[in-house]
Amino acid sequence: MKKEMKFGTQCVHAGEKPDPLYGAHTTPIYQTSTFVFDSAEQGAARFAGKEEGYTYMRMVPNTPTHAVLVEKIAALEGGETGQTFSSGMAAITAVALSQLEKGDHLLSTDVVYGSTYGLFSSILTKFGIEVSFVDTSDLEKVKDNLRKNTKMVFLETPANPTMTVCDIAEISKMAVKIGALSVVDNTFATPRFQRPLKLGGDVVVHSCTKYIGGHADLLGGVVVGRKEFVKSMTPIVNNTGATMGPHEAWLCIRGLKTLHLRMEKHASNAMKVAEFLEAHPEIEWVRYPGLPSHPQHEIAKKQMSGFGGMISFGIKGGIEAGRELMNRVELCALAVSLGSVDTLIQHPTSMTHANILREVRTKMGITDDLVRLSVGIEEPEDIIADLDQALRTAPRS
Ligand SMILES: Cc1ncc(COP(=O)(O)O)c(C=O)c1O
């Protein structure tokens, strides 16, 4: 039955079962740090991995609330199982630390979230891991930069904040050939629109803080992949302690129940907003994977079933005009993060990606004039009217 369920039905039902103790219909929040054993022998068996069950919230599998979330997101991504974390960055850190060691090489998409860039460029390199940032939208460049010691290929697609798209299937094939693991940050697209594991990727990571939670009220991360891969992260999970809280796990479960509906509205709104911006005389350029003008529109069409809610654009008049716009919007919130029900606007080079050197950023296409919009699920006419009034009233240099 489960295999035949459609995506929206899985959002609502996957992983859900009535609470075995009292029959509670919705998943209870197991707000407990520790679990009582029936006997000393049972405690020892659980710690030795000889008996399945819970021990302590930091230890795999955390709590029954976490277990429901893992089952749900694994079903949605088409993966075997997963592991939750306290944030998206904790999830990415655990993937890297559990798989890479001194002398290994990591090939990463050049345009990634600012803290992912910081983790790879400043922290992993401290431990003797070699890192290359490559324009993964260019398959020749990927091929040229794979090395004998490449153990992991990390892809962010669509990339934050340039919206650059790379070919997951083609790059995963290249990774398989040299025995490297392909890891995809699927935060922007979500499994509603992109299923990296079905395209040949090995591992999916998410910042649950974004569309999975969906309401800008939690911080969380998750990793989905094969059982043996997820098991290989256990020492990092148990011994470093970036544990998602049970309340956050519950909020993610609730968020996922409406993921399909929210994503469809985010995407249809974003398409309308992108078309409005592209036609606006004050707008210099727009990047949205659903627009035929997007440089990788064909790849996006091939691997995505929808184009998500994120847009980047530049205004005539550059950053000064961009600042004016951000200061003048009334409905859109001037805030970092993304994937919330409400529309958020921000300036990556002075906010989310400010930690990347200006020369490096500019080379990657993260230019000073880039404004990033996370289109919410309000009515599109209202979002467009707000942007329009802000564009009309902004003074021009
Ligand atoms: C694509 C992407 N991946 C990972 C992260 C990190 O997630 P978190 O803030 O939950 O640590 C972010 C945060 O903005 C992101 O945009």
The ligand as an SDF file (V2000), in Angstrom:
LIG
                    3D

 16 16  0  0  0  0  0  0  0  0999 V2000
   20.7680   25.6570    1.0830 C   0  0  0  0  0  0  0  0  0  0  0  0
   21.0260   25.7080    2.5650 C   0  0  0  0  0  0  0  0  0  0  0  0
   21.6220   24.6550    3.1560 N   0  0  0  0  0  0  0  0  0  0  0  0
   21.8820   24.6400    4.4850 C   0  0  0  0  0  0  0  0  0  0  0  0
   21.5730   25.7190    5.2830 C   0  0  0  0  0  0  0  0  0  0  0  0
   21.8840   25.6810    6.7420 C   0  0  0  0  0  0  0  0  0  0  0  0
   20.7480   25.4550    7.4720 O   0  0  0  0  0  0  0  0  0  0  0  0
   20.5490   25.8770    9.0100 P   0  0  0  0  0  0  0  0  0  0  0  0
   20.4060   27.3660    9.0510 O   0  0  0  0  0  0  0  0  0  0  0  0
   19.3250   25.1300    9.4150 O   0  0  0  0  0  0  0  0  0  0  0  0
   21.7740   25.4170    9.7450 O   0  0  0  0  0  0  0  0  0  0  0  0
   20.9340   26.8320    4.7160 C   0  0  0  0  0  0  0  0  0  0  0  0
   20.5630   27.9940    5.5400 C   0  0  0  0  0  0  0  0  0  0  0  0
   20.1620   29.0230    5.0420 O   0  0  0  0  0  0  0  0  0  0  0  0
   20.6720   26.8280    3.3090 C   0  0  0  0  0  0  0  0  0  0  0  0
   20.0800   27.8640    2.6940 O   0  0  0  0  0  0  0  0  0  0  0  0
  1  2  1  0
  2  3  1  0
  2 15  2  0
  3  4  2  0
  4  5  1  0
  5  6  1  0
  5 12  2  0
  6  7  1  0
  7  8  1  0
  8  9  2  0
  8 10  1  0
  8 11  1  0
 12 13  1  0
 12 15  1  0
 13 14  2  0
 15 16  1  0
M  END
$$$$
